């Protein structure tokens, strides 16, 4: 997911939060590509 896509997603869903501390996110490194293995999120109901 690009930074722009993530920014747009968070702007449209302001109650979306990471479900784990940022330090626990795991990345997959491939030649020419770095991506998250998973993006655990939670939805905070206002």
Secondary structure, DSSP 8 states (H G I E B T S, - for coil): --HHHHHHHHHH-TTEEESS-GGG--EEEETTEEEES---EEE---
